[in-house]
Amino acid sequence: MKKYMSLMLVMLLLLLAACSNKTNSDQGKTGDSKHPSGTITVWGWDVAAATMKASVEKFQKQYPDVKVKVEDFNSSDLYDKLTVGLAARGSGLPDVILMEDERIPGYVHQFPEGFLNLNKLGFDKYNDSFNPAKVAAVQNKDGEFIAAPWDIGPAGVFYRVDFFEKAKVDPTSIKTWDDYIAAGKKIKEATGAQLLPIDIANYDGVFQMMMQQQGVSYFDKDGKINLQSEEAKRAMATIKKFHEEDLILNNNGWDGIVTATVNGSVATIPYGVWYAGTIMDQAPDLKGKWDVFYLPSFTDEASRFANVGGSSLLIPSTSKNQSAAYAFTEFFTTDQESQLLGFEKYGLFPSLKETYSAPQFTANSEYFNNSPVFKRFADIVGQVPKIYLNENFAKASTITVNAQAAILLENKSVDKALTDAQKQLENEIK
């Protein structure tokens, strides 16, 4: 009798295991199903989450058996929940998650098995659908997609047309950073406005732009720190010139930039294209008084292009419905209509190259001095130099901000500040 009961128990366990495996297969655990079904949860924030919600209706026309639940978090809360969930081996995580590109290497390094390799699901066929700089930001060291590219932020200089006219400065004459400084001095004398906002002790975005247009970042492709490079010294020395000429508005974070935009305390704002939406939203009465030109360069022949910001979609490897998760990720990042929806409604600039021929990109903007402002940005996407992000990006940025503050606020030399920053970063990485 005992032998019979043991045999029955073994058979029951085998049956349960088979059912369990069948359930996982039905849910698309391997991503092989051509007809995914079931429910998936997607995490995002703010206008990104709103764009995903708005795209669900069209997605479900193509995948009627998949139900999508988009949850909107504050971005910091999202990252906190993601970290806790990954540490708990996937507990409480969604099927798809939005992440800023600069954070991807850190999470992949800390949780190397935490996210699906999208190449294994077929996403590598889209390699040429996005610009090389964006692709480099979402691939691992072996050139495999860890994330599906979504929005980007090609950079330019937003400027007050009326301030430039009053100071008799022609924006097309600004080719180099020295030209930019000379123009800033004239504009300040004529209007009283500072040239640009920099949150000196908290943000090194201008430094990052200057580095990228020179083809480098905090690290090279082998992970070697670049803070003592000639490119880094050149960038920081130029920022120091802004300060010495009293052309910087030392603003207080995001709110400070927006306030400066509205009240006219700065003449220009070097930033990503997505800031166009903020300008139009926050300063509607300034229609026709803003326009844009490309970033200045360090020489007449050098690159004027960089990128600020951008995010992508990842699939946690613990997703119980990987086929449906991949179907949504693939659809959302490669469907032209969905990409244009986010651009039109919220100013989110897509990385999908085929969108740039749409009328929304080629038309003149009445708000921006009746110029084809978005076409200008679309024209340079493919020319943004590739840089290398790694898991220490956030540490490098914090240390560089401190170096910037020491140079501008404590009169520390550029060489000394960057040497100290390099040593500190080396020690922290060790």
HELIX and SHEET records of a PDB file:
HELIX    1   1 LYS A    2  ASP A   26  1                                  25    
HELIX    2   2 ASP A   46  GLN A   62  1                                  17    
HELIX    3   3 SER A   75  ALA A   87  1                                  13    
HELIX    4   4 ASP A  101  ARG A  103  5                                   3    
HELIX    5   5 ILE A  104  GLN A  110  1                                   7    
HELIX    6   6 LEU A  118  LEU A  121  5                                   4    
HELIX    7   7 PHE A  123  SER A  129  5                                   7    
HELIX    8   8 PRO A  132  ALA A  137  1                                   6    
HELIX    9   9 VAL A  161  LYS A  166  1                                   6    
HELIX   10  10 PRO A  171  SER A  173  5                                   3    
HELIX   11  11 TRP A  177  THR A  191  1                                  15    
HELIX   12  12 GLY A  205  GLN A  213  1                                   9    
HELIX   13  13 GLU A  230  GLU A  244  1                                  15    
HELIX   14  14 GLY A  253  ASN A  263  1                                  11    
HELIX   15  15 TYR A  275  GLN A  282  1                                   8    
HELIX   16  16 PRO A  284  LEU A  286  5                                   3    
HELIX   17  17 GLN A  322  THR A  334  1                                  13    
HELIX   18  18 GLN A  336  TYR A  346  1                                  11    
HELIX   19  19 LYS A  353  SER A  357  5                                   5    
HELIX   20  20 PRO A  359  THR A  362  1                                   4    
HELIX   21  21 VAL A  373  ILE A  380  1                                   8    
HELIX   22  22 VAL A  381  GLN A  383  5                                   3    
HELIX   23  23 PHE A  393  LEU A  409  1                                  17    
HELIX   24  24 VAL A  414  ILE A  429  1                                  16    
SHEET    1   A 6 VAL A  66  ASP A  72  0                                        
SHEET    2   A 6 GLY A  38  GLY A  44  1                                        
SHEET    3   A 6 VAL A  96  GLU A 100  1                                        
SHEET    4   A 6 ASN A 307  LEU A 314 -1                                        
SHEET    5   A 6 ALA A 148  ARG A 160 -1                                        
SHEET    6   A 6 THR A 268  GLY A 272 -1                                        
SHEET    1   B 6 VAL A  66  ASP A  72  0                                        
SHEET    2   B 6 GLY A  38  GLY A  44  1                                        
SHEET    3   B 6 VAL A  96  GLU A 100  1                                        
SHEET    4   B 6 ASN A 307  LEU A 314 -1                                        
SHEET    5   B 6 ALA A 148  ARG A 160 -1                                        
SHEET    6   B 6 TRP A 290  PHE A 293 -1                                        
SHEET    1   C 2 LEU A 196  PRO A 197  0                                        
SHEET    2   C 2 ILE A 248  LEU A 249  1                                        
END                                                                             
